[in-house]
Amino acid sequence: MELSRWSEALRTARAGSVTADATVRDAAWVARCVGRGTNAPLAPADVAALAATLQPVDLAAGAPLFGASTGSDPGVWIIRSGHVELSVASGRNRVVVGVLRPGDVEGDIPLLLGLALPYAARAVDAVTCLHLRPADFEELLARHPAIARRWLSSVAQRLAASHERLIALLGRPLPAQLAGLLLDEADGDPDGGGVVRLPQRTLAAMLGVARPSLNKILKDFERHGHVEVGYSAVRLIDIAALQRIRSA
């Protein structure tokens, strides 16, 4: 074989190896997202099966992910990076019911129950996610008990968290609700605080209030040094103060 052809073959082999390694890393990351390894450790064959079925999808800010009008495939979606907004209705009646962040899983519960997704999803910023088609998801659960146990753990944890959050919001004044929402939605920050990378319109919609009402409370939080409000982001400065407000 000529040297140039050998070099090209070597580059191709290396590229294939890098792609395979990235796919396996994605599979291992998904496994961590959907349960604790000590509860249901995955064998190499489980990780390989998961890697073989994951399909990466990239979205620009504002692009739809799933919903009645997108024409996208149903299935299970795992957010790798970025934020995805879940909403019901449209136009003036549109209400944001949640925001998915890296590590969040969506679509598996409706799929297991045989129900259509009750909301639409769109990217808030640049998003990379991993998709499992319905048939692949069902085969994974049927053929790999460790994956099924791990996924069951994930479903239980998410349902428990949803119930706790709903109970925490009931009867709470708006400042307490907003403080809780900021604490729940904040990404980690090297300075020990956190950053909520969502526009105020999304935060207001998640609480079911008008944006001016939310803005007024945010300004009050900022005046007291609890947060710092920026463009489409809120930096949490005094975590302890926000925790006290949430518990008030």
VOBAKOL-174714 format. One record per residue (C-alpha): residue number from 1; residue in three letters; x, y, z. Coordinates in Angstrom, 3 decimals. Example, Ala and Ser with C-alpha at 12.3 -4.5 7.8 and 13.67 -1.06 7.14 Angstrom:
<atoms>
<atom 1,Ala,<12.300,-4.500,7.800>> <atom 2,Ser,<13.670,-1.060,7.140>> 
</atoms>
This chain:
<atoms>
<atom 1,Met,<0.000,0.000,0.000>> <atom 2,Glu,<1.323,3.461,-0.859>> <atom 3,Leu,<2.285,5.691,2.059>> <atom 4,Ser,<-0.454,8.242,1.244>> <atom 5,Arg,<-3.127,5.536,1.118>> <atom 6,Trp,<-1.845,4.048,4.382>> <atom 7,Ser,<-1.992,7.462,6.069>> <atom 8,Glu,<-5.535,8.008,4.826>> <atom 9,Ala,<-6.623,4.595,6.095>> <atom 10,Leu,<-5.051,5.298,9.472>> <atom 11,Arg,<-6.843,8.643,9.735>> <atom 12,Thr,<-10.154,6.984,8.838>> <atom 13,Ala,<-9.643,4.277,11.458>> <atom 14,Arg,<-8.782,6.842,14.078>> <atom 15,Ala,<-11.847,8.925,13.189>> <atom 16,Gly,<-14.037,5.856,13.521>> <atom 17,Ser,<-12.484,5.063,16.882>> <atom 18,Val,<-13.062,8.621,18.125>> <atom 19,Thr,<-16.705,8.474,17.011>> <atom 20,Ala,<-17.191,5.120,18.732>> <atom 21,Asp,<-15.542,6.398,21.904>> <atom 22,Ala,<-17.814,9.462,21.915>> <atom 23,Thr,<-20.885,7.264,21.490>> <atom 24,Val,<-19.862,5.050,24.401>> <atom 25,Arg,<-19.196,8.142,26.537>> <atom 26,Asp,<-22.703,9.376,25.694>> <atom 27,Ala,<-24.137,6.005,26.698>> <atom 28,Ala,<-22.263,5.999,30.008>> <atom 29,Trp,<-23.420,9.561,30.667>> <atom 30,Val,<-27.062,8.620,29.968>> <atom 31,Ala,<-26.694,5.676,32.347>> <atom 32,Arg,<-25.598,8.052,35.103>> <atom 33,Cys,<-28.532,10.364,34.338>> <atom 34,Val,<-31.167,7.674,34.756>> <atom 35,Gly,<-30.086,6.066,38.015>> <atom 36,Arg,<-27.416,5.320,40.545>> <atom 37,Gly,<-24.790,2.828,39.472>> <atom 38,Thr,<-24.699,1.182,42.910>> <atom 39,Asn,<-28.402,0.307,42.584>> <atom 40,Ala,<-28.196,-1.161,39.093>> <atom 41,Pro,<-24.636,-1.463,37.759>> <atom 42,Leu,<-24.439,-1.801,33.992>> <atom 43,Ala,<-22.329,-4.459,32.323>> <atom 44,Pro,<-20.256,-3.550,29.238>> <atom 45,Ala,<-22.907,-5.221,27.073>> <atom 46,Asp,<-25.575,-2.923,28.550>> <atom 47,Val,<-23.535,0.197,27.810>> <atom 48,Ala,<-22.786,-1.071,24.303>> <atom 49,Ala,<-26.487,-1.690,23.632>> <atom 50,Leu,<-27.365,1.785,24.860>> <atom 51,Ala,<-24.605,3.330,22.738>> <atom 52,Ala,<-25.869,1.537,19.634>> <atom 53,Thr,<-29.341,3.071,19.907>> <atom 54,Leu,<-28.638,6.695,20.897>> <atom 55,Gln,<-29.059,9.263,18.132>> <atom 56,Pro,<-27.526,12.738,18.705>> <atom 57,Val,<-29.637,15.741,17.668>> <atom 58,Asp,<-28.451,19.375,17.555>> <atom 59,Leu,<-30.879,22.321,17.696>> <atom 60,Ala,<-30.446,26.070,17.344>> <atom 61,Ala,<-32.100,28.445,19.806>> <atom 62,Gly,<-35.838,28.634,19.136>> <atom 63,Ala,<-35.993,25.381,17.165>> <atom 64,Pro,<-38.773,22.913,18.062>> <atom 65,Leu,<-37.792,19.558,19.518>> <atom 66,Phe,<-41.105,17.728,19.728>> <atom 67,Gly,<-44.803,18.508,19.710>> <atom 68,Ala,<-47.870,18.248,17.528>> <atom 69,Ser,<-46.600,20.726,14.920>> <atom 70,Thr,<-42.984,19.538,14.646>> <atom 71,Gly,<-43.465,16.232,12.860>> <atom 72,Ser,<-40.600,14.820,14.952>> <atom 73,Asp,<-40.417,11.199,15.997>> <atom 74,Pro,<-41.785,10.265,19.412>> <atom 75,Gly,<-39.508,8.485,21.795>> <atom 76,Val,<-37.190,9.375,24.637>> <atom 77,Trp,<-35.106,12.541,24.717>> <atom 78,Ile,<-32.105,13.149,27.001>> <atom 79,Ile,<-30.709,16.676,27.144>> <atom 80,Arg,<-26.916,16.664,26.739>> <atom 81,Ser,<-26.382,20.436,26.776>> <atom 82,Gly,<-28.527,23.566,26.644>> <atom 83,His,<-32.074,24.179,27.851>> <atom 84,Val,<-35.431,23.066,26.430>> <atom 85,Glu,<-38.713,24.812,27.241>> <atom 86,Leu,<-41.901,22.755,27.674>> <atom 87,Ser,<-45.184,24.554,27.000>> <atom 88,Val,<-48.882,23.977,26.412>> <atom 89,Ala,<-51.283,25.940,24.189>> <atom 90,Ser,<-49.973,28.689,21.906>> <atom 91,Gly,<-50.084,32.428,21.297>> <atom 92,Arg,<-51.402,34.491,24.198>> <atom 93,Asn,<-52.597,31.318,25.931>> <atom 94,Arg,<-49.161,29.684,25.872>> <atom 95,Val,<-47.941,28.575,29.301>> <atom 96,Val,<-44.468,27.248,30.101>> <atom 97,Val,<-44.783,24.208,32.349>> <atom 98,Gly,<-41.121,23.331,32.727>> <atom 99,Val,<-37.568,23.648,31.494>> <atom 100,Leu,<-35.285,20.705,30.753>> <atom 101,Arg,<-31.596,21.046,31.584>> <atom 102,Pro,<-28.552,18.834,30.917>> <atom 103,Gly,<-29.210,15.363,32.280>> <atom 104,Asp,<-33.001,15.651,32.148>> <atom 105,Val,<-35.034,12.914,30.468>> <atom 106,Glu,<-38.370,13.421,28.715>> <atom 107,Gly,<-40.814,11.251,26.787>> <atom 108,Asp,<-40.246,7.939,28.550>> <atom 109,Ile,<-43.243,8.094,30.898>> <atom 110,Pro,<-45.814,8.942,28.162>> <atom 111,Leu,<-44.230,6.247,25.984>> <atom 112,Leu,<-44.530,3.606,28.702>> <atom 113,Leu,<-48.162,4.628,29.327>> <atom 114,Gly,<-49.039,4.732,25.636>> <atom 115,Leu,<-49.936,8.430,25.803>> <atom 116,Ala,<-49.105,11.348,23.544>> <atom 117,Leu,<-46.763,13.991,24.912>> <atom 118,Pro,<-49.009,16.626,26.549>> <atom 119,Tyr,<-46.772,19.581,25.658>> <atom 120,Ala,<-44.474,20.946,23.000>> <atom 121,Ala,<-40.750,21.550,23.407>> <atom 122,Arg,<-38.398,24.102,21.890>> <atom 123,Ala,<-34.765,24.998,22.451>> <atom 124,Val,<-34.151,28.036,24.652>> <atom 125,Asp,<-30.509,28.169,23.523>> <atom 126,Ala,<-28.234,25.914,21.481>> <atom 127,Val,<-29.140,22.352,22.449>> <atom 128,Thr,<-27.604,18.936,21.970>> <atom 129,Cys,<-29.775,15.994,22.936>> <atom 130,Leu,<-29.795,12.229,22.550>> <atom 131,His,<-32.830,10.447,21.130>> <atom 132,Leu,<-34.089,6.902,21.610>> <atom 133,Arg,<-36.737,5.715,19.168>> <atom 134,Pro,<-39.751,3.954,20.741>> <atom 135,Ala,<-38.855,0.516,19.384>> <atom 136,Asp,<-35.234,0.844,20.526>> <atom 137,Phe,<-36.307,1.994,23.988>> <atom 138,Glu,<-38.729,-0.903,24.434>> <atom 139,Glu,<-36.133,-3.417,23.237>> <atom 140,Leu,<-33.522,-2.021,25.629>> <atom 141,Leu,<-35.871,-2.445,28.591>> <atom 142,Ala,<-36.921,-5.940,27.505>> <atom 143,Arg,<-33.431,-7.296,26.802>> <atom 144,His,<-31.397,-5.532,29.494>> <atom 145,Pro,<-32.855,-5.854,33.032>> <atom 146,Ala,<-30.139,-3.627,34.532>> <atom 147,Ile,<-31.124,-0.786,32.199>> <atom 148,Ala,<-34.809,-1.372,33.035>> <atom 149,Arg,<-34.114,-1.213,36.792>> <atom 150,Arg,<-32.040,1.917,36.385>> <atom 151,Trp,<-34.747,3.581,34.290>> <atom 152,Leu,<-37.402,2.650,36.856>> <atom 153,Ser,<-35.284,4.368,39.508>> <atom 154,Ser,<-35.101,7.484,37.325>> <atom 155,Val,<-38.883,7.573,36.799>> <atom 156,Ala,<-39.527,7.214,40.538>> <atom 157,Gln,<-37.047,9.970,41.418>> <atom 158,Arg,<-38.548,12.381,38.880>> <atom 159,Leu,<-42.119,11.746,40.023>> <atom 160,Ala,<-41.122,12.252,43.664>> <atom 161,Ala,<-39.343,15.517,42.802>> <atom 162,Ser,<-42.406,16.760,40.886>> <atom 163,His,<-44.693,16.023,43.825>> <atom 164,Glu,<-42.357,17.769,46.273>> <atom 165,Arg,<-42.152,20.829,44.040>> <atom 166,Leu,<-45.927,21.019,43.604>> <atom 167,Ile,<-46.505,20.757,47.354>> <atom 168,Ala,<-43.881,23.448,47.980>> <atom 169,Leu,<-45.707,25.876,45.663>> <atom 170,Leu,<-49.194,25.412,47.096>> <atom 171,Gly,<-50.322,28.418,49.119>> <atom 172,Arg,<-46.912,30.090,48.991>> <atom 173,Pro,<-46.566,33.854,48.416>> <atom 174,Leu,<-45.027,34.823,45.084>> <atom 175,Pro,<-41.594,35.795,46.531>> <atom 176,Ala,<-41.309,32.332,48.106>> <atom 177,Gln,<-42.352,30.677,44.843>> <atom 178,Leu,<-39.826,32.697,42.844>> <atom 179,Ala,<-37.010,32.000,45.315>> <atom 180,Gly,<-37.767,28.286,45.082>> <atom 181,Leu,<-37.881,28.390,41.290>> <atom 182,Leu,<-34.528,30.183,41.074>> <atom 183,Leu,<-32.908,27.667,43.413>> <atom 184,Asp,<-34.349,24.732,41.464>> <atom 185,Glu,<-33.394,26.037,38.017>> <atom 186,Ala,<-29.891,27.343,38.793>> <atom 187,Asp,<-26.878,25.799,37.099>> <atom 188,Gly,<-23.731,25.346,39.164>> <atom 189,Asp,<-21.405,28.332,39.463>> <atom 190,Pro,<-17.670,28.215,40.283>> <atom 191,Asp,<-18.149,30.982,42.865>> <atom 192,Gly,<-20.498,28.805,44.895>> <atom 193,Gly,<-23.723,30.464,43.769>> <atom 194,Gly,<-25.605,29.616,40.623>> <atom 195,Val,<-26.974,31.049,37.394>> <atom 196,Val,<-30.500,30.690,36.023>> <atom 197,Arg,<-30.044,31.013,32.258>> <atom 198,Leu,<-33.669,31.694,31.395>> <atom 199,Pro,<-35.403,34.893,30.232>> <atom 200,Gln,<-37.847,36.582,32.590>> <atom 201,Arg,<-40.792,35.780,30.316>> <atom 202,Thr,<-40.046,32.070,30.790>> <atom 203,Leu,<-39.729,32.397,34.568>> <atom 204,Ala,<-42.997,34.348,34.702>> <atom 205,Ala,<-44.763,31.745,32.567>> <atom 206,Met,<-43.485,28.914,34.771>> <atom 207,Leu,<-45.079,30.610,37.791>> <atom 208,Gly,<-48.228,31.612,35.920>> <atom 209,Val,<-47.798,35.331,36.644>> <atom 210,Ala,<-47.399,38.486,34.574>> <atom 211,Arg,<-43.850,39.498,33.734>> <atom 212,Pro,<-44.126,42.917,35.504>> <atom 213,Ser,<-45.068,41.129,38.742>> <atom 214,Leu,<-42.047,38.874,38.475>> <atom 215,Asn,<-39.748,41.756,37.525>> <atom 216,Lys,<-40.820,43.710,40.597>> <atom 217,Ile,<-39.840,40.870,42.928>> <atom 218,Leu,<-36.569,40.264,41.078>> <atom 219,Lys,<-35.647,43.927,41.485>> <atom 220,Asp,<-36.418,43.653,45.195>> <atom 221,Phe,<-34.198,40.569,45.443>> <atom 222,Glu,<-31.450,42.442,43.594>> <atom 223,Arg,<-31.779,45.500,45.824>> <atom 224,His,<-31.220,43.309,48.883>> <atom 225,Gly,<-28.185,41.631,47.307>> <atom 226,His,<-29.794,38.227,46.849>> <atom 227,Val,<-29.430,38.093,43.051>> <atom 228,Glu,<-27.900,39.915,40.110>> <atom 229,Val,<-30.205,40.305,37.107>> <atom 230,Gly,<-28.637,40.221,33.637>> <atom 231,Tyr,<-29.724,39.609,30.059>> <atom 232,Ser,<-31.732,36.364,29.981>> <atom 233,Ala,<-30.021,35.283,33.188>> <atom 234,Val,<-30.233,35.673,36.949>> <atom 235,Arg,<-27.115,35.094,39.050>> <atom 236,Leu,<-27.771,33.862,42.577>> <atom 237,Ile,<-25.603,35.750,45.068>> <atom 238,Asp,<-27.011,34.907,48.510>> <atom 239,Ile,<-28.191,31.297,48.444>> <atom 240,Ala,<-28.954,31.233,52.165>> <atom 241,Ala,<-31.229,34.276,51.891>> <atom 242,Leu,<-33.144,32.725,48.989>> <atom 243,Gln,<-33.544,29.499,50.954>> <atom 244,Arg,<-34.998,31.463,53.876>> <atom 245,Ile,<-37.432,33.258,51.555>> <atom 246,Arg,<-38.490,29.948,50.009>> <atom 247,Ser,<-39.204,28.499,53.450>> <atom 248,Ala,<-41.060,31.584,54.736>> 
</atoms>
